[in-house]
Amino acid sequence: MFTPQFFKALCDPNRMNILQWLAKKNKSCCVGEISTCCQVDLSVVSRHLSQMKAAGFLTSERRGKEVFYHVNAKTVVHVLRSLADFLDGCCLTKKLKGGEKND
């Protein structure tokens, strides 16, 4: 569930911009459209999209010669929510000596 590939995909500012841009669009977009959201070459955007798809952030669909990408929100939310639940269960609910909770 918590794969290094998933979190590696989160650590690049351009990938975060792409994810946010696509999420706001809430529709499938081609690489050319997506490349308008950041100041990098089309080939770099294409590589970012490939990494994000491999990590589970995106789904893609080929239409003729173009590939359209869409945010896989269900997967992203599930992984992040599972991580938050895990941390809440193991770290925030353990009591320190003296009855204080961790902050």
LUMMIMI-823702 format. One record per residue (C-alpha): y, z, x; residue in three letters. Coordinates in steps of 0.001 Angstrom, whole numbers, plus 524288, in hexadecimal, padded with zeros to 5 digits. Layout:
BEGIN
YZXALA;...
***
This chain:
BEGIN
800008000080000MET;80A038040980A65PHE;8083A7F8ED813FETHR;8105C7F7618204BPRO;812B27E93E81C4AGLN;8192C7EDC280FAFPHE;822897F6D7816A9PHE;824FD7ED56821CBLYS;829B57E3B781789ALA;833897EDDD812EALEU;839897F05C82047CYS;8411E7E3A78220BASP;84ED77E2DF81C1FPRO;84D537D46C818DAASN;840987D6F68119BARG;847147E20080A23MET;8524A7D8D78067FASN;848947CE8D8020CILE;840FA7D8787F9FDLEU;84D537DD9A7F380GLN;852927CFE97F112TRP;845D87CB597EAE4LEU;844AB7D7BD7E2C7ALA;8525D7D5B07DD4FLYS;84F3A7C7887DA11LYS;842DC7CBE27D305ASN;83D5C7BE287D3AELYS;835D47B5837DD03SER;83E5B7AF097E74DCYS;83BC17A5127F1EFCYS;83E5D7A7578005DVAL;84B0479F837FFEBGLY;850867A81B7F524GLU;84C097B4897FBB3ILE;8520F7B0B0808B3SER;85FA77B1F3802A6THR;85E467C0C4802ACCYS;85E487C2978115CCYS;864797BCF981D89GLN;858147B7DB823FBVAL;851C77AA7E82539ASP;848F87A54081A99LEU;83D367A612823B0SER;83FCE7B48B825F8VAL;840D27B6EF81753VAL;833FD7AFC181595SER;82D6E7B89781FAEARG;832F67C4B68191CHIS;82DC17C01880C04LEU;820667BDE4811F1SER;820267CBAC8178FGLN;824C17D17580AC5MET;81A5C7CA0B8033FLYS;80FC77CEAA80CA3ALA;8148D7DCAA80AD2ALA;813937DB777FC06GLY;8221A7DB4B7F8EBPHE;822347CD737F3D6LEU;819EF7C3BE7EC90THR;81B857B5307EE41SER;818EF7A8C27E6CFGLU;8193579AE77EBE3ARG;8207B791207E365ARG;81F7B783C27E97FGLY;82493784E57F75DLYS;82BAB791B87F53DGLU;8269779F987F529VAL;82CC77A9227EBB5PHE;82C927B7C47EE5BTYR;82D877C3147E4EBHIS;82E107D1C17E746VAL;821127D8787E4C6ASN;828347E44E7DF2DALA;81C037EABA7D9CDLYS;815DD7EBA57E753THR;8225A7EFFE7EE30VAL;825177FA8E7E428VAL;816E77FF1A7E42DHIS;8164F800C37F2F7VAL;8237B807867F3F3LEU;820A7810507E846ARG;81349813CA7EDDESER;8198D817727FACDLEU;823BE81FC87F3D6ALA;8191A8267C7EBC6ASP;81107828EB7F800PHE;81C9182F007FF2CLEU;82039836FA7F340ASP;8125D83C057F1EFGLY;80FEA83F7280010CYS;81D30842F380571CYS;8264B8477B7FABCLEU;81CC3850357F396THR;81774857A37FF5BLYS;81D66864E580096LYS;8222B86A8D80D3BLEU;81F4987890810F1LYS;827B488154808BEGLY;826B9878EA7FC7DGLY;8313786ECF7FFC5GLU;82ECD8607C7FCEELYS;830E6855CC80719ASN;83D9D84E318057DASP;
***
